[in-house]
Amino acid sequence: MQNKKSGVMYAAITLIWTWGVLAVPVIGGLDFANHITQIAYVLAGASPSIIALIFVFCSRDRDYKLSFLKRIVSLGSARIKGLAVIFLLVPTVTVLSAYINLFLTSTSVDWSVLVAYLHTPLSLIAFVVFTFIFGPLAEEIGWRGYLLDCFKQRSPLVYGVGIGLIWTIWHLPMFLIAGTYQNGLLAQGFFPVLCFVLSTTALGVIIAETAKYCNSILAAIIFHFMINFTGELIPLSISAELVKSAIYIIIAAVIICRYYNSKKLIKS
């Protein structure tokens, strides 16, 4: 069993490494098109999972190592309910947000990106592979793998909101590099950045609960993939993003409330 001290050390090393590497393009004023920035981005982006694997293999617990590796390639105890959450929750929330926004603001749902990809299947396959590796696979072995192992015996406020906040803070240097997704949000103003922070933190609870329920790191990887994949295929307006953030916050709040209600029932 990993402990709080290991988790704090892992998070600190991952944040320091990421911010240190990305400081090069930030201080140098380099945009994402620059090769130095791209190299730094890969080194930083893969750090959560790589550093986590280093921590795991430095462990003297052989059973833990084997269990950890198995959870990377297995969906564990996921059944119909778990699979539905992993594959369908994000697309459902995204489409629902788009249509709620249509009702509220008369802003049409943008299906153009999805249609374009459907007309070019090879580019869609390449996008799927890229999206799976850069983000989900590169991060979740760390966030909802090793770091979750260190705190999963605690409450969702710790292993959900806590890790979600660390995940959010980890992205901060990316807001300062022109050409990145996060910098694009910053260029649009306060509300897109707010949506990112709220969604990432709330999703920290949802992904952690899913990974814990399924006893699977792969579940978290696929869930993260669905976030990035759906976000690319169905772009939302700022108002629709606010709706989506609100829905994720509600789901996260329900998870946290259910946890504390179950604790009260056990005590009574």
GIWOCOR-V296805 format. One record per run of one state. SS is the DSSP state (H for helix, E for strand, L for the rest). FROM is the first residue (numbers start at 1). LEN is the number of residues. If there is no record, write none. Layout:
BEGIN
SS/FROM/LEN
SS/FROM/LEN
END
This chain:
BEGIN
L/1/3
H/4/25
L/29/6
H/35/11
L/46/1
H/47/11
L/58/4
H/62/12
L/74/6
H/80/26
L/106/6
H/112/7
L/119/2
H/121/31
L/152/4
H/156/15
L/171/1
H/172/5
L/177/4
H/181/8
L/189/1
H/190/25
L/215/2
H/217/17
L/234/4
H/238/30
L/268/1
END
